[in-house]
Amino acid sequence: MKNCKVLLVEDIESEAKLVMKHLKLVSGWRFSVDHHDRIDSAVAEIPKRHYDIVLLDLNLPDCSGIEVCQRMLAAAPNIPVIVLTNQNSEELGTKAMREGAQDYLIKREVDGPLIGRAIRYAIERQKTEQALRESEQRYSLAVAGANDGVWDWSLSDNVVYFSPRWKAILGYADREIAPRIQEWFERIDQRDKELFDDELSRHLRGESTHFECEYRVVSRGDEVRWVLSRGLAVRDELGEASRIAGSMTDITRRKQTEARLLHEAMHDALTGLPNRNLFVDRLDLALRRYRRDSGGCSVCYFSTWIDLNM
């Protein structure tokens, strides 16, 4: 037997008793009902007690219409509200649902099974919506606090989302970059455009498990920065990519460090001239080209002799 604490807001005593009678007929549930005939007293009671559901009439002595719904939802944003009314108005019902009510029932149509189902569904929907809001909040906090930029591209309608951090990597404020995919693609350095397109296309065709590419972008002030983009496509039942989302990381400092270490490894520290390592590297490159192209290759060998008797 499941216990359920109900706040019933109804000013007509006979109708309140009828609702309580219907609740007694709901199988598997035990309802404990607090009854109020004014919105003021009902709202005042909410902070004092824990309620699982609110059954709300929209025609009360101290308030009526959609304002009743608004006041209750403002006072109890985390409690599911079912409107129980004699006003068979589609417009009013739509407004109540838009305000946040979980259901809109006409009193003369209500019986035990109907109100039981409505309460069960309302409680479950409220839990689902609350979990979704918490999930969205966690996602928003994670995106806001992440060092990486986040992007989300809907391929079906070509709508794209760039997080504020994604835009900041390029040197722009949040409102300075529009939600257009061209804002991304047109900033890719032409030297890396073919590589980027190939890697993205391979993943969208299903030829790679994920998208990953290091490339240069032209940021604000025509500054060239290195970034690493990763992503994963969402596919439909036919295996076609319908959406892809991922991150972008600024790796400019790493690339600069790699370039400096490579230069130091290939050049003399004192003179800055190419050293033996660079010579061997270029020789290896020339030999590989020779094998690939079946062309000619010449090697000059230099030997330095030092007279130790001088």
C-alpha positions as CSV (number, residue, x, y, z in Angstrom):
1,M,0.0,0.0,0.0
2,K,1.5,3.4,-1.1
3,N,0.8,6.4,1.1
4,C,0.1,9.7,-0.5
5,K,-0.4,13.1,1.2
6,V,-3.0,15.2,-0.7
7,L,-3.7,18.9,-0.5
8,L,-7.3,19.4,-1.6
9,V,-8.3,23.0,-2.4
10,E,-12.1,23.1,-2.9
11,D,-14.7,25.5,-1.5
12,I,-17.8,23.4,-2.0
13,E,-18.1,20.9,0.8
14,S,-20.1,18.3,-1.1
15,E,-17.6,18.3,-4.0
16,A,-14.7,18.0,-1.6
17,K,-16.4,14.9,0.0
18,L,-17.0,13.4,-3.4
19,V,-13.3,13.7,-4.3
20,M,-12.4,12.1,-1.0
21,K,-14.9,9.2,-1.8
22,H,-13.2,8.7,-5.2
23,L,-9.8,8.6,-3.5
24,K,-10.9,5.8,-1.2
25,L,-11.7,3.7,-4.3
26,V,-8.1,3.9,-5.7
27,S,-6.6,0.5,-5.5
28,G,-3.1,0.1,-3.8
29,W,-3.0,3.7,-2.4
30,R,-3.8,5.2,1.0
31,F,-4.6,8.9,0.8
32,S,-4.3,11.4,3.6
33,V,-6.2,14.6,2.7
34,D,-5.8,18.1,4.0
35,H,-8.8,20.2,2.8
36,H,-8.8,24.0,2.4
37,D,-11.5,26.1,0.9
38,R,-9.3,29.2,0.3
39,I,-6.1,29.6,-1.8
40,D,-4.6,31.8,1.0
41,S,-4.9,29.2,3.7
42,A,-3.8,26.4,1.3
43,V,-0.7,28.3,0.3
44,A,0.1,29.1,3.9
45,E,0.0,25.4,4.8
46,I,2.5,24.3,2.1
47,P,5.7,25.2,4.0
48,K,4.5,23.4,7.1
49,R,3.7,20.0,5.6
50,H,5.0,17.7,2.9
51,Y,2.5,17.0,0.2
52,D,2.7,14.6,-2.7
53,I,0.0,16.0,-4.8
54,V,-2.3,19.1,-5.0
55,L,-5.9,18.8,-6.2
56,L,-7.0,22.4,-7.1
57,D,-10.3,24.0,-7.9
58,L,-10.1,27.2,-10.0
59,N,-13.1,28.9,-8.6
60,L,-12.5,29.9,-5.0
61,P,-13.9,32.7,-2.8
62,D,-10.6,34.6,-2.6
63,C,-9.3,33.9,-6.1
64,S,-10.5,32.5,-9.4
65,G,-9.4,31.4,-12.9
66,I,-5.8,31.0,-14.0
67,E,-4.6,33.2,-11.1
68,V,-5.4,30.3,-8.7
69,C,-3.2,28.0,-10.6
70,Q,-0.4,30.6,-10.8
71,R,-0.4,31.3,-7.1
72,M,-0.4,27.6,-6.2
73,L,2.4,26.7,-8.7
74,A,4.5,29.7,-7.4
75,A,4.0,28.5,-3.8
76,A,4.6,24.8,-4.6
77,P,6.9,24.5,-7.6
78,N,8.1,21.0,-6.8
79,I,4.7,19.5,-6.0
80,P,2.5,18.2,-8.9
81,V,-0.7,20.0,-9.3
82,I,-3.9,18.6,-10.8
83,V,-6.7,21.1,-11.7
84,L,-10.1,19.7,-10.7
85,T,-12.8,22.1,-11.9
86,N,-16.3,22.4,-13.4
87,Q,-15.0,24.8,-16.0
88,N,-14.9,22.7,-19.2
89,S,-12.7,25.2,-21.0
90,E,-10.1,24.1,-23.5
91,E,-8.4,27.5,-23.4
92,L,-8.3,27.5,-19.6
93,G,-7.0,24.0,-19.5
94,T,-4.2,24.8,-22.0
95,K,-3.2,27.9,-19.9
96,A,-3.1,25.8,-16.7
97,M,-0.9,23.2,-18.4
98,R,1.4,25.9,-19.8
99,E,1.7,27.4,-16.3
100,G,2.9,24.0,-15.0
101,A,-0.2,22.0,-14.0
102,Q,0.3,18.3,-14.6
103,D,-3.4,17.6,-15.5
104,Y,-6.8,19.3,-16.0
105,L,-9.8,17.2,-15.0
106,I,-13.6,18.0,-15.2
107,K,-15.2,17.1,-11.9
108,R,-18.3,15.4,-13.4
109,E,-16.1,13.1,-15.4
110,V,-14.0,12.0,-12.5
111,D,-14.2,8.6,-10.8
112,G,-11.9,6.5,-8.6
113,P,-9.9,4.9,-11.5
114,L,-9.5,8.1,-13.4
115,I,-8.3,10.2,-10.4
116,G,-6.0,7.4,-9.4
117,R,-4.4,7.2,-12.8
118,A,-4.1,11.0,-12.9
119,I,-2.4,11.2,-9.6
120,R,0.1,8.3,-10.4
121,Y,1.0,9.9,-13.8
122,A,1.3,13.4,-12.3
123,I,3.7,12.3,-9.6
124,E,5.8,10.3,-12.1
125,R,5.9,13.1,-14.6
126,Q,6.9,15.6,-11.9
127,K,9.8,13.3,-10.8
128,T,10.9,12.9,-14.5
129,E,10.7,16.6,-15.1
130,Q,12.7,17.3,-11.9
131,A,15.3,14.8,-12.8
132,L,15.6,16.4,-16.3
133,R,15.9,19.9,-14.8
134,E,18.7,18.7,-12.4
135,S,20.4,16.9,-15.3
136,E,20.3,20.1,-17.4
137,Q,21.6,22.1,-14.5
138,R,24.5,19.7,-14.0
139,Y,25.3,19.9,-17.7
140,S,25.1,23.7,-17.7
141,L,27.4,23.9,-14.7
142,A,29.8,21.5,-16.3
143,V,29.9,23.4,-19.5
144,A,30.3,26.7,-17.7
145,G,33.2,25.4,-15.6
146,A,35.0,23.4,-18.2
147,N,38.2,24.6,-19.7
148,D,37.2,23.1,-23.1
149,G,34.7,24.6,-25.4
150,V,31.6,22.6,-26.1
151,W,29.8,22.4,-29.4
152,D,26.6,20.6,-30.5
153,W,25.6,20.4,-34.2
154,S,22.2,19.1,-35.3
155,L,22.7,17.8,-38.9
156,S,19.0,17.5,-39.7
157,D,18.3,21.2,-39.4
158,N,21.9,22.6,-39.3
159,V,21.4,24.3,-35.9
160,V,24.6,24.5,-33.9
161,Y,25.4,25.4,-30.3
162,F,28.7,26.9,-29.2
163,S,29.4,27.3,-25.5
164,P,30.8,30.6,-24.2
165,R,34.2,28.9,-23.6
166,W,34.3,27.7,-27.2
167,K,33.9,31.3,-28.4
168,A,36.4,32.6,-25.9
169,I,39.1,30.3,-27.3
170,L,38.7,32.2,-30.6
171,G,38.8,35.5,-28.7
172,Y,35.1,36.4,-28.9
173,A,32.4,37.2,-26.3
174,D,29.3,35.0,-26.1
175,R,27.1,37.2,-28.3
176,E,29.7,37.9,-31.0
177,I,29.4,34.5,-32.7
178,A,26.1,33.4,-34.2
179,P,24.8,29.8,-34.0
180,R,25.9,29.0,-37.6
181,I,28.2,26.2,-38.5
182,Q,30.0,28.6,-40.9
183,E,31.3,30.5,-37.8
184,W,33.4,27.4,-37.1
185,F,34.3,26.1,-40.5
186,E,35.3,29.5,-42.0
187,R,37.8,30.0,-39.2
188,I,39.8,26.9,-39.9
189,D,43.3,27.6,-41.3
190,Q,43.4,26.7,-45.0
191,R,46.5,24.6,-44.4
192,D,44.4,22.2,-42.2
193,K,41.0,22.5,-43.9
194,E,41.4,19.3,-46.0
195,L,42.6,17.3,-43.0
196,F,39.7,18.6,-40.8
197,D,37.1,17.8,-43.5
198,D,38.5,14.3,-44.1
199,E,38.4,13.4,-40.4
200,L,34.9,14.8,-39.9
201,S,33.5,13.1,-43.0
202,R,35.1,9.8,-42.1
203,H,33.3,9.8,-38.7
204,L,30.0,10.9,-40.1
205,R,30.2,8.1,-42.7
206,G,30.8,5.6,-39.8
207,E,34.4,4.9,-40.8
208,S,35.8,5.9,-37.4
209,T,34.6,5.4,-33.9
210,H,34.9,9.1,-33.0
211,F,36.0,12.4,-34.5
212,E,39.3,13.8,-33.5
213,C,41.5,16.4,-35.2
214,E,44.3,18.8,-34.3
215,Y,44.3,21.8,-36.5
216,R,44.9,25.6,-36.7
217,V,42.1,28.2,-36.4
218,V,42.3,31.9,-37.2
219,S,41.1,33.7,-34.0
220,R,40.3,37.4,-33.4
221,G,43.0,39.7,-34.7
222,D,44.1,37.1,-37.3
223,E,46.0,35.2,-34.6
224,V,46.6,31.6,-35.5
225,R,45.9,29.1,-32.7
226,W,46.1,25.4,-32.4
227,V,43.1,23.5,-31.2
228,L,42.0,19.8,-30.7
229,S,38.4,19.0,-31.5
230,R,36.8,15.7,-30.5
231,G,33.2,14.6,-31.2
232,L,30.8,11.7,-31.3
233,A,27.9,11.3,-33.7
234,V,24.3,10.3,-32.8
235,R,22.9,7.9,-35.4
236,D,19.3,7.0,-36.3
237,E,17.9,3.5,-36.8
238,L,19.4,3.4,-40.3
239,G,22.9,4.3,-39.0
240,E,22.8,7.8,-40.5
241,A,24.4,10.6,-38.4
242,S,21.7,13.0,-37.2
243,R,23.7,14.9,-34.7
244,I,27.3,15.3,-33.5
245,A,28.6,16.9,-30.3
246,G,31.9,17.3,-28.7
247,S,34.6,19.6,-27.4
248,M,37.4,22.0,-28.5
249,T,40.6,22.4,-26.5
250,D,43.2,25.1,-27.0
251,I,46.5,23.3,-27.5
252,T,48.5,26.3,-28.7
253,R,51.0,26.2,-25.8
254,R,51.6,22.5,-26.2
255,K,52.2,22.9,-29.9
256,Q,54.7,25.8,-29.2
257,T,56.5,23.7,-26.6
258,E,56.7,20.7,-29.1
259,A,58.1,23.1,-31.8
260,R,60.7,24.5,-29.4
261,L,61.8,21.1,-28.3
262,L,62.0,19.9,-31.8
263,H,64.1,22.9,-32.8
264,E,66.5,22.4,-29.9
265,A,66.9,18.7,-30.8
266,M,67.7,19.6,-34.5
267,H,70.0,22.7,-33.9
268,D,73.2,23.5,-32.1
269,A,72.4,25.3,-28.8
270,L,75.3,27.7,-29.2
271,T,75.2,28.6,-32.8
272,G,71.6,27.8,-33.7
273,L,72.8,26.0,-36.8
274,P,71.4,22.6,-38.0
275,N,73.1,19.7,-36.2
276,R,73.7,16.0,-37.0
277,N,70.2,15.0,-36.0
278,L,68.6,17.3,-38.5
279,F,71.0,16.0,-41.2
280,V,70.1,12.4,-40.4
281,D,66.4,13.3,-40.4
282,R,66.6,15.0,-43.8
283,L,68.7,12.1,-45.2
284,D,66.1,9.6,-44.0
285,L,63.3,11.8,-45.7
286,A,65.3,11.9,-48.9
287,L,65.8,8.1,-49.0
288,R,62.1,7.5,-48.4
289,R,61.2,9.8,-51.2
290,Y,63.7,8.0,-53.4
291,R,62.1,4.6,-52.6
292,R,58.6,6.0,-53.2
293,D,59.3,7.9,-56.4
294,S,62.1,5.8,-57.8
295,G,64.0,9.0,-58.5
296,G,67.7,9.9,-57.9
297,C,69.3,10.7,-54.6
298,S,72.7,12.1,-53.9
299,V,74.5,12.1,-50.5
300,C,77.5,14.3,-49.6
301,Y,79.6,13.2,-46.7
302,F,81.6,15.7,-44.8
303,S,84.4,14.7,-42.4
304,T,86.2,17.0,-40.0
305,W,89.8,16.2,-39.1
306,I,91.3,17.8,-36.1
307,D,95.1,17.8,-35.6
308,L,95.7,17.1,-31.9
309,N,99.4,18.0,-32.2
310,M,98.6,21.6,-33.0
